[in-house]
């Protein structure tokens, strides 16, 4: 059954669609569910009662654990409030690995601390044998002078040329703030956030399942990195946007045959184990301590596919899809009106 669902975006309620997924069949499950904060989704009322929301969440979380392979990982993205409840429930069925703090400052909210991060719970199906790779991101530098922001003192000769290992606090990936880069969706994640998760826990041709696909971010990230995907989505418009974007997404986010995450034509995440091969494509300052002042560079920028060659611009896809959707809805309305008049 699962072979028929691979690399498909399926419209419907995730609780019903999960019934088609066998036990222990997916490498990674990722969920970015509605936050129950009265956000304006097309086909979902984001206003459940407290207990009803948690009861609903428990059902799909249990399904995510069920379908994940023993070597696989489970990721849940949400605000800290709900993640505390998710963790309490997940601890019964899976193994806690990390609470990833994704640094995304927002506006102050009254008499409280300013919210400054979303959380991503990282659980594994089993305690051992899980597939996890160490990953690296580029050194943080002063925007004007290009010098390293962190002072490594007398340890500069031991710097890794590409950058440090990624910790459980992610400050280098920003939310999508400009509308021209967003789809018509209230909660859209950046693709390179999902690519980091995918590089960390999967290999080529592995399967990523997202029960709340939205406008396709996790599926697009999976396809860009040569992985397979299964996406569930309730809303017809979001499904159409996802399918259109995926149809124009290529599996070529790599240097030669090495999969990497690319953002604004720069490599932003690599697997540590791939550096021995990747380093041959870079100009690395010598002696190593010069990295404090000089960044590494690709020997040939043409090695890197441009963003346009990886996936189509969100604005163009969403615009075309929304026009098609609106035209379809208008046609359906006219047809319904005609039927009513004929009956009369």
N, C-alpha and C positions, 0 to 999 in steps of 0.2 A: 504493500500500500504506500509506503513512504517514498518509493521511487517515483510515483506519480505526482508527488507534491514538491519534490526538489526543484529549486529555482522557479518557484511559483509564488505569486501573491494571491491569496485566497480570501475572498470576501465572506465575512460571517462572524458569528460570536466565537471567541477563542475557546470557551468552555465546550462548545459543541465540536469545534474543529480539532481540539486536542484528542478526541476519541479516535481520530484516524492515525495518530502517531503511536507506534509501538513503544514499549518500555525500552530504555537503554539504547536509543537509536540516534541521538543527536549529540554533537560534540560540545556545543555551547548554546545555552539559552540566555537570552537577554531580554529584559522587560523594562520599558519606560511607560508605566501605566498612567491613566488619569490620576491627578493628585487630589481629587475631591476638594478643589479650591474654587469651584464655580467658573472654571475656564470654559470658553465658548467653542466646544467641539460641534461638528455638524450633526453627528448621529448618536451622541451620548450626553446624558444629563449628568454633569459633574457635581451633583449635590446630594449624594446619598447620606443617610443617617450614619452617625459614627460607627455603630455596631454593624450595620448592614455593609458598609464599605469594607471593614476588616474581615467580615465573614466571606465576602466575595473574593477578597485578595487571597485569603487562605486557600480557596479552591484552586485558583490558577497557579499559585506558588507550588502547591503540592503536585500539580500536573507538570510544571517545569522540572521539578526534581525527578519525577517518574521517568520522563522521556530522555533525560540526560544520561549519557554513557558513564560507566564507572570511572573512566579517564577524563571525564568532562567537567566543565565549570558552569556555574550559575551566577548571573549578574542581575541586580535589581537597582534601578536608578529612581531616586525620589528625594523629597525633602527629608531632613533628619527626623522630624516628628513621626512620619509613617515608617521609616526604616527601623526605628526602635521596635515597633510591633512586628515588622517583617522578620527581624533577626530572632526575636523570641520564638516565632513559629518555625523558622528555618532550622534553628538549632536542634529541633526534634528529628530532622530528616537528613541533614547535610552537615558538612564540616566548614566551620568558619575559617576564612583565609585572611581577608582584609576588609576594612572599611576605608574605601578610597574617598578622600575629600577633594572634590573638584571645585577649585577656587573660582567663584563667579559672584563677585559682590553685587548687591542689589540696594535699593533705596531703604532707608531706615523705616521701621514699622512701629511707630508709637513708643511706648515705654518698655523697650526691650533692646537687646543687643542687635546691631545691624546684621541681618542675615548675610553670610559671606561665602557659603558653599552649598552645593548639592552633594548628596552622598551616593556612592555606588557600592552596594554590598557585593562582595566577592566571596562566593562559597564554592566548594568542590563537592562532587558526589561522594567520593571516598577519601579517607585520610591519606592513603598512599596511591601510587601509580598515576596521579593526576598529571596531565600534560601542561606544564607551565614553563615559559621561557623568560629569562631576564631580558629587559628591554632598556634602551638608552634614548635620551633626547639631547638636543644640542645644548652646549654651554650657554648660560644666560650672559648677555653682554650689554654694556652701556650703549644706548641707541645712537648717540652722537659720535663717540670715539671708538666704539667697538671693543673696548677692553672688557675682560671678565669682571662680572659684578662681585663674584665671591673671591676673597683673598685666600689663596692656598698656601701662603707663606713660603717656606722652604721646600714644599712638596710639589712644585710646578713641574719638575721633571717626570713625575709619575702620573701626570694628567692623561686621561684617555683622550685621544684626538677628537673623537666625535662628540663626546659629552658624557655626563654622569649617568649612572643607573637611575631609572625612574623610581621614585619613592611612592608612598601611598597618599601624598598630597600633590595634586596636579595643578600647577599655576601657569602652565605655558599654553593651555588650550582655552580659548575664549568663546563665550556664547555668540550666537549669530544675532547681532544687534541691528543690522540694517535691513529694512524690509525688502530691498531689491535682491538680497541673498536668501530670503526666506520664502517658503511656500505658504499657502493660506492655511496655516496650522498653528495652534496656540503654544505648542511645546515642541520645537524642532531642535534636535541635537546636531552639533557639527560632525561631519563625516569622519574627520581625523580623530575624534574621540573614540568612535567605534573601531576605527582601524587599529588604534593602540591596544584595545581589548582583544581584538582578533589576532594581532601579531603575537600577543602575550600568551595565548591559550590554544592556538590552532595551527594546523599545517595545511598546505595546499589540498584542495578538494574536501576538506572537512565541512561539516554542516552546522550552520548557525540558524537557530529558530528564534523569531521574535513574535510574540503573541499580540503585540500592540504596535504594528509596523508604522502607523501614521503615514507619512509621505515617503517612506522607503529608506531612511538613512542607514539602518543596519544592513539591509539587503544590498544597497549600493556599495557600502564599505566592504562587504563580503565579496561581491563580484569584482571590485577593483583589485582585491588581493588574491584572486584565484580560488576563492572558497565558494561553497554552495550555500544556499539560503532557503528558508521557508518562512513566509510572512503571513500572518493573520491580520486582517483589518476589517472593522465593522462598517466603516463609511465608504460608500461607493465612490465619492469624489477623491478621497485619499488613495483608494485603490488604483484609480485611473492615473493619478499623478505618479504614483510609484511605478506602475507598469511602463508609462511613457519614459520616465527617467532611466529605468533599468534597461529599456530597449536601446538606449543610446550611451550606456555605460560600457566601458571596455575593461577587460582583465589585464591591465598593463601597468599597474602601479609598482614599478620595479626598475632596478638598474641591472641591466643584463638579465640574469635569471634569479635575481635576489629581490624578494618582496620587501617593499618599504612603504611607509606612509608619507605622502607628499601633500604639502599645503603651501599655496602661493609659490609654486615652483621651487620649493626647498624641501629637503628630506627632514621630517620632524620626529620620526620614530623608527628605530631599527631594532632587530634582535641582536643581542650581544654576541651570540654565536656566529652571526653572519659578518662580523666586522673583519675577520681575517680575509674574507673574499672582497668585501667592499672597499677596504683601505687602498687597494690597487687602483681604484678609480678617483682617488683624491690626491690633491697636492697638500702635503702635511709639513708645516714649518719645522725646521730643525735648527738648533736643538729643540727638544720638546717644550722647554719653558717658554718659547716664543709664542705658544698658543695663548698665553696670557694677553698678548697684544694683537695677534694675527689669527684670524679664523681659517680653518681648512676650507678648500675649495675643490669642486669637481674639476677634473682635468678637461672634461668636455661636457658643456651644459646640454648638448644634444642627447646625452645618455638618458636624460630625465624627460619623460613624457610631460607635456604641458597639461595644466588642469583641463583645458578645453578638449584635449585628446583623451582624457580619462572619463569625463562625464560632462554632459551638456549643462549649460548655465541654468540654475534653478528658476530664475525669473522667466526665461523663455518657455521652459517646459510647463511651469505652473500656469502661465498666461494662456498658453494654447489649450491645456487641459481644462482649465476653468471655463474657457469659452465654449469648449465642446460640451462640458457638463451643463452649463447654463442653457445652451441651445437645446440639449436633450430634455432638460426639465421643462423648458418652455413648450416644447413639442408635446410632452406628456400632459401638461396642463391643458393645452388646446384640445387634445384628444379626449380627455376626461370631460371637458366642457361640452364637446360635440356629443358624447355619449349621453350625457344628462339631458341635453336638448332633444335628442332623438327619442329618449324614453318618454319625455313629456309630450 
